[in-house]
Amino acid sequence: MRAQAKIVAICVLSGLLLGITSSAMAQSEPVSRVGSKKFTESVILGEMVRLLIQSTDSSATHREQLGGTRVLWEAVSGGDIDIYPEYSGTIDQELFSERRLDTLGALREAVDPQGLALTRPLGFNNTYAMAMRNKHAARLGIEKISDLRAHPDLVFGLTNEFMDREDGWPGLQNAYGLPHQKVRGMDHDLAYRGLESGSVDVIDVYSTDAEIEYYDLATLEDDREFFPSYEAVLVYRTEWAQKHPDALRAVEKLEGAISSGEMSRLNERVKIDGESETAVAADFLQTAFGIQVEIDREGLLERLVKRTREHLFMVLISMLAAIVLAIPLGVASSRWDRGGQVILGAVGILQTIPSLALLVFMIPLFGIGTKPAIAALFLYSLLPIVRNTYAGLEDVPDELLESARALGLPDGAILRKVELPLAMRSILAGIKTSSVWNIGIATLGALIGAGGYGQPILTGIRLDDMGLILEGALPAAGLAIAMQGLFELVERVAVPRGLRLD
Amino acid sequence: MIRFDDVTKKFEDETAVDALTLEVAPQQTTVLIGPSGCGKSTILRLIVGLEQVDEGRISFDEQPLDTWDIGDLRKRIGYVIQGGGLFPHMTARENITLMANHVGWAGGRIDERVEALRELTHLEADQLERYPAQLSGGQKQRVALMRALMLDPECLLLDEPLGALDPMIRARLQDELRDIFDELDKTVLLVTHDMQEAAHFADTVALLRAGRLVQAATVDDLVERPADPFVTEFIRAQGGGPSLETVGEGRG
């Protein structure tokens, strides 16, 4: 009886907390929503687009560094964002891989049925290129990719994506007849360092990478024109463009405005000099078009408060929903033998889906942002609670159940007054495990635009900035510890005193 | 009060109760005794509906068991399972008053009843506020007995109520428990494996062997007029020669 009152009190309290968070989260819908991928160039372009739209006095938000082409494509075709920077080769290769769309015109025709349109090229071509140290290439007399054939001992350090893509290493090796055997897969940033230290000789780069100049690299001429062209364009929803012709006109200023050299310098200012994407984008707009924009900078505290709110919102809603569903599921599993195995199996399988994949699966159902993140976290949080509820109920000694039955207590009352209180410690342990996982996995929410502590972590990884990584990782760890502490308090209240005596 | 007509209960291949016919007389103490595995506990479990008979019929108060509402039946029978079966998350008082609260007794009535039972079982008032983990074995048995008696059932079933206690406490509790039975004047059905204990409590002793009733009689009749050599054998194995007299004098 008392334990129940306490559970109710806890639920009410968390509900209240949720109410506060959600009301704080509620914002008016922005007019235009810009997206970008999780690499620096895309974020800079996204900021330019946001600032240009804002210069027409209409409001715009920028969902930065979403996780990958698929996520952005789903978002823009599903109407979660209105516009984002993309590359012609990527649209062709990754989204319409079954047909070869060589010209922008062909691409436009292909995306039109989805209610999408493309701007004209922004001016630079960010294609793949092969790069070597300048001096090394000069010494060996290598200028073109076909010159590599004469040096079969060179060591290649290639990104994993490049190794796998048909338009990457396998195709390149074929097209040029490259005999090289020493080919290692490695992270893009590490490849630069490997090149510098001499442990690899040739790497794949994006032609606008800032590091090319920084490390004094030579990019080899693609003399057989193997690499497709990766012209930067903006993808936007035609519906949005019809509603906001001024905004479209403003962003169209970027058409043909950014040369490869320019883009590479902008990347360098962010990646190497540590300027913010916003400042670099604003600077460019001022120099190129004379557009003055005001940048509102958020202080550390302001950012922290915002991210904590976003993170807590995801964690609390998904946990609360998981608790509400998982405890009855656990009860059902223990009551109902065969069905119970099905339930336990099903929530177990959910757990085996990699978290990133589960997040992406949720996008077609819920779009991008907080909703799919909450749905994925909710599914992830079920297993420990269901399993611990089940285990806690199974561990209730038979003699106590018999004793309760022999007293004449009906089944429902036995569950409420005997079984659940006895299983409470196990159930709480499940909820505790769940919530700590939940807080950790919620950092991935940033990849699909849910914000939270994952946002600075993503940026930090991209810019190799430990400070930024810690800005997300420390509060996330702190939150997990606080949650543990909270549960120890809850345990003191919710686990019956008679069970804490031994 | 409770009648068994040709009752059989099987668990897979094993026959726990084999064609049992027995009458448990009202307001008397009947003891079920026999070697372990002879089906004594199963008989109690059949009465309160924790198990169902395979063949035959059990009647309670002249009415077949399957026509009873199981909840009503259980409220009229107090059952103390082996080991007491107290709920560890409730205080002694919460254990005792659980059912009374559930059926909606008024607070005053509950308090009165608890007080009366507490005097009957010689528990201290402050012991009622303790959790089972804080009580001794003997105290737990008293609490379990109070819980079984709370709704004032007509019939009391006890499964090895003193089984887990050490010999000193056991002897003292035997005396107390007999006084309680005498004072309550209820139909009592008690399971034990100890002949001396059976002699101590019983108006009638029912000796069982492998699910079958061997003999149901007074202790004196068992000693003097055994129906089967097994009866004498069992008594001798339990007490040895000299204690037969003690057994005979058990219920003075």
Chai-1 contact restraints between the chains, C-beta under 6 A:
chainA,res_idxA,chainB,res_idxB,connection_type,confidence,min_distance_angstrom,max_distance_angstrom,comment,restraint_id
A,E399,B,I81,contact,1.0,0.0,6.0,A-B,restraint_1
A,E399,B,G85,contact,1.0,0.0,6.0,A-B,restraint_2
A,L400,B,G85,contact,1.0,0.0,6.0,A-B,restraint_3
A,E402,B,L50,contact,1.0,0.0,6.0,A-B,restraint_4
A,S403,B,I81,contact,1.0,0.0,6.0,A-B,restraint_5
A,S403,B,G85,contact,1.0,0.0,6.0,A-B,restraint_6
A,A406,B,V48,contact,1.0,0.0,6.0,A-B,restraint_7
A,A406,B,Y79,contact,1.0,0.0,6.0,A-B,restraint_8
A,L407,B,M99,contact,1.0,0.0,6.0,A-B,restraint_9
A,G408,B,G71,contact,1.0,0.0,6.0,A-B,restraint_10
A,G408,B,R74,contact,1.0,0.0,6.0,A-B,restraint_11
A,G408,B,K75,contact,1.0,0.0,6.0,A-B,restraint_12
A,V418,B,F87,contact,1.0,0.0,6.0,A-B,restraint_13
A,P421,B,H89,contact,1.0,0.0,6.0,A-B,restraint_14
A,L422,B,H89,contact,1.0,0.0,6.0,A-B,restraint_15
A,P496,B,H89,contact,1.0,0.0,6.0,A-B,restraint_16
A,G498,B,P88,contact,1.0,0.0,6.0,A-B,restraint_17
A,G498,B,H89,contact,1.0,0.0,6.0,A-B,restraint_18
A,G498,B,Y131,contact,1.0,0.0,6.0,A-B,restraint_19
A,L499,B,P88,contact,1.0,0.0,6.0,A-B,restraint_20
A,L499,B,H89,contact,1.0,0.0,6.0,A-B,restraint_21
A,L501,B,Y131,contact,1.0,0.0,6.0,A-B,restraint_22
A,L501,B,A133,contact,1.0,0.0,6.0,A-B,restraint_23
